[in-house]
Amino acid sequence: GYRVGYSLSERLSKENPRYRDELDTVKYLCKELWICLFKKQMRNLLNNHQNIYVIHDGRFRLLQQALITMNKPIDNINRLHALYMRYNHDPKI
């Protein structure tokens, strides 16, 4: 987990200058590391303006296969995700 990801990100970014801020780091994760790990671009990056970033990828093959294997209806998972996103992005709730 953590050690493998850390080592991989260090190896991929060793030629790059040090990232100036959080946003540069997130851009690196989305553009370079994600593609290296999953062989595709991520779908969406969400930000709640409180320095919390959420990478959203509705076509994440590894998880889709796991959901099918577990016989869980994907609609229920999508509803739970929508509720989670609504709760985390709407401070009135």
MOZI-V870061 format. One record per residue. N is the residue number from 0. RES is the residue in one small letter. SS is DSSP state (H for helix, E for strand, L for the rest). D_LAST is the distance of its C-alpha to the last C-alpha in whole Angstrom. Layout:
# MOZI-V870061
N,RES,SS,D_LAST ; N,RES,SS,D_LAST
This chain:
# MOZI-V870061
0,g,L,34 ; 1,y,H,33 ; 2,r,H,37 ; 3,v,H,38 ; 4,g,H,35 ; 5,y,H,36 ; 6,s,H,39 ; 7,l,H,39 ; 8,s,H,37 ; 9,e,H,39 ; 10,r,H,42 ; 11,l,H,40 ; 12,s,H,40 ; 13,k,L,43 ; 14,e,L,44 ; 15,n,L,41 ; 16,p,L,41 ; 17,r,L,39 ; 18,y,L,35 ; 19,r,L,34 ; 20,d,L,30 ; 21,e,H,27 ; 22,l,H,27 ; 23,d,H,31 ; 24,t,H,30 ; 25,v,H,27 ; 26,k,H,30 ; 27,y,H,32 ; 28,l,H,30 ; 29,c,H,29 ; 30,k,H,33 ; 31,e,H,35 ; 32,l,H,34 ; 33,w,H,32 ; 34,i,H,35 ; 35,c,H,37 ; 36,l,H,35 ; 37,f,H,34 ; 38,k,L,37 ; 39,k,L,34 ; 40,q,L,32 ; 41,m,L,28 ; 42,r,L,26 ; 43,n,E,23 ; 44,l,E,22 ; 45,l,E,18 ; 46,n,E,17 ; 47,n,L,14 ; 48,h,L,17 ; 49,q,L,16 ; 50,n,L,19 ; 51,i,L,18 ; 52,y,E,19 ; 53,v,E,19 ; 54,i,E,22 ; 55,h,E,21 ; 56,d,L,25 ; 57,g,L,24 ; 58,r,L,28 ; 59,f,L,29 ; 60,r,H,32 ; 61,l,H,32 ; 62,l,H,29 ; 63,q,H,29 ; 64,q,H,33 ; 65,a,H,31 ; 66,l,H,29 ; 67,i,H,32 ; 68,t,H,34 ; 69,m,L,31 ; 70,n,L,31 ; 71,k,L,28 ; 72,p,L,26 ; 73,i,H,25 ; 74,d,H,23 ; 75,n,H,21 ; 76,i,H,20 ; 77,n,H,19 ; 78,r,H,17 ; 79,l,H,15 ; 80,h,H,16 ; 81,a,H,14 ; 82,l,H,11 ; 83,y,H,11 ; 84,m,H,11 ; 85,r,H,8 ; 86,y,H,6 ; 87,n,H,9 ; 88,h,H,9 ; 89,d,L,6 ; 90,p,L,6 ; 91,k,L,4 ; 92,i,L,0
